[in-house]
Structures are given as C-alpha cells and as structure tokens.
Amino acid sequence: MADRITVEHVRELIKAGHARTVDDRRYLHAHPELSFQEHETGRYIADQLKEWGIEVRTGIAGTGVIAVLRGAKPGPTICLRADMDALPIQEAGGLAYRSVNPGVMHACGHDAHTAMVLAAGRVLHALRGRWNGTVLLLFQPGEEKIPGGASLVLKEGALKDPAPESIIGQHVTPELEVGKVGFHAGPFMASSDEIHVTVKGKGGHAASPEKLVDPIMIAARLLLTLKEEFEEWRKDRQLVLGFGRVIADGATNVVPDEVTIAGTLRTFDEDLRKELHAWLPKRAKEVCASHGGSCDFEVRRGYPVVVNDPGMTERIRMAAAEFLGAEHVVDMPRRMGSEDFAFYTQVMPGCFFRLGTGEPKKGPAPGLHTPAFNIAEEAMAIGAGVLAWGALRELGE
C-alpha cells in the first residue's frame, strides 16, 4: 500500500492523544460500576465512538460495546479487547479522581484497559485509509464475575459478523516497571473454579459430645485430608487447591448441624482439571462418610486456562519490540491468577500480555484488588501503542 504506515506514525498519534487517554481513564476511575452493571460506562464509550463516526453495537452481553473499524479495503479481522467492570472495594487515598460510588472501585485497572483500547481505536481510525481489513474494539462487561462476560459475548455470537481471526488483550501489572511489557507463549494464566462444600452432621450441646456427629471436626479432617492428598497431584505440576472461607455458625456451647466451606481450584492443564473435578467430590464424600457425616460438594466451573497462541504471541512480541525497543520486552512467568480472556483463546488465536505500571523508585506499588491500587498513567501510552501497532502488524501493514 502506498504511503505505508510506520511505527513513528503510531508513536506520534499515541503521544498526541495521550492527554485524552488520561482524561478517559480518570473519568472511568471516578465512575466505576460492578460486573454486568456497567450501564453508564458502556454509554460513555459508545458516545465517544459515535462522535468519531464509527459503527457501534451496544448491549453486548448486557452492557458491553463493540466498535467496528473498517480499513480502506477488505482484509483480515482482528479484535482488541478491554474489560470494563470494577470491584466491590472502598477506595482509599485522596486522588482527585477517586471513585464517587461508595464501595465500588477500579482496583484492577479495567479503567486503564478501556482507555487504552479507546486510544488505540482513535489511532487506527485516523489511519483507516491506509490499512486493509477490519478491527473490532470489544469493551466487555463482567470479567470479575462467573460466568465471565467473555463467555457470554461468545455465547450470543457477538463476534461472528465479522468474525475475528485473532484477539489481543492486556493487563496492567504493578510488579513490572513502567516502560516494559511482558509475554508468555502457551498456557499463561490458570483456570479457576469455585469449590462450595456443605459438611453435614448432627449438632447439639457441646457438653454432650457422645450425642453428636460433629460437622466441625469432620470439616477439619476433610480440609486436612484434601490438602495432604492433593500434594500427590501437585508433583511436578503447578496446581492450587485453597480454602478461604469456613463457617460453623454455632456458639461456645452449641455445635451446628452444618459447616460450609468455600475455596478455589487452579491448574494449567484442562485435562487434569476435569480429573480433579471428578476426584474432589468423590474423595470428600468418602472422608465425611468415614466419620459418620455427609457432604454436598459443588464445583462451580469458572474460567479456563489462558493459552497464548505461540505464533501470534511471537508476532505481537516483535511488534512490541519495534514500538518500544527490544530491551523493554521481557519474558513473564506463568501466573496462577485467572482471566476470562481465556474463553477467547479457546476458540481463536489470542495474545494476552502484561503492561508494566509500577514505579520501583517510589517503592512497592499497591497490588491489584487493593483499596490503594493505582497506576503510573504514562504506561497507558505504551499499552495503547502496542495494541495499535500490533493490530496493524496482524493486518499485514
């Protein structure tokens, strides 16, 4: 194509639009909405896109938005994805743009993800006469809550007309310093499933233990047994079985009839995941029965493994090196955290990378999902630029 787009073009446009990107992020940060409740967020995004004259589809998975950017001629289709939802956390600190919604906060960087996809979209739209194909900008609801907005986007067929051949996403990462991006080919982020158990016995007065089938003691034995036997499954494999909630709603001298337990299961192997889904309930029921009790055991299937397509990941990595310099592109280890971006990687080639937002000179950055979480906003120029340049590279420009 004549007058070919260069990386310098993209850098200049990203720089020129950075103040707008910061404004977008700060507005979204100040007006967070919980999973599948992102009505105003979706409206804000759609209004901007319509102002640019871009085709907009709303109501995606309830509150999501898809923008369709068309190049000069037909060609490949690629999707850039951002998540929009916030968390039920009360924000700490005195930011001028802190959340105005009590108990709701963008503590996971989804405000920045959205602002960066908008920024990349502005660049691609400005250059639309000089590239071929289609770019979808997907602003997805409900990443933080099972069943995950990604699964609903796919279930309702929102990515079928046109169907993207590949998808790119990113996540802010405070432990990686500003100026760097990280990649990992293959299985990158773990599956995550919720475990909910009700241990049943026979409660009563704690002074008469001979009359009881104590569900507290059964639950204690169950937790220890599962954790000990799970070690056999963990040999030479990255797995997590963790329990974060145990409720025995009795009193000092009252043993309840039931104890409820909740936890998480994480793995990087979908076949092993299926095996564990079968083993855990079976073993739990055996342990409870051996002590005179019983249990209801539910595995609530969450997000699958994020699998970065090796070929695509290498291409986006190379694009990032062109945009930033190879010294700023690093290898990332696997992460036990989960992401519903995984659903997309089950049906199309995908690349999910990490964007450094930490400032080591200022000390350790507050972690994701904490009340003081914030990002270094200059990182958004990097994330938006890698998205835009990576999309152009995937389109063949």
Secondary structure, DSSP 8 states (H G I E B T S, - for coil): --S---HHHHHHHHHHTHHHHHHHHHHHHHS---TT--HHHHHHHHHHHHHTT-EEEEEETTTEEEEEEE-SS---EEEEEEE---BS----S--TT--SSTT-B--SSHHHHHHHHHHHHHHHHHTGGG--SEEEEEEE--TTSTT-HHHHHHHTTTT-TT--SEEEEEEEEEEEETT-EEE--EEEE--EEEEEEEEE-B-EETT-GGG-B-HHHHHHHHHHHHHHHHHHHHTTS-EEEEEEEEE---BTTEE-SEEEEEEEEEES-HHHHHHHHHHHHHHHHHHHHHTT-EEEEEEEEEE--EEE-HHHHHHHHHHHHHHH-GGGEEE---BS---TTHHHHTTS-EEEEEEEEE-GGG-----TTSTT----TTHHHHHHHHHHHHHHHHHT-
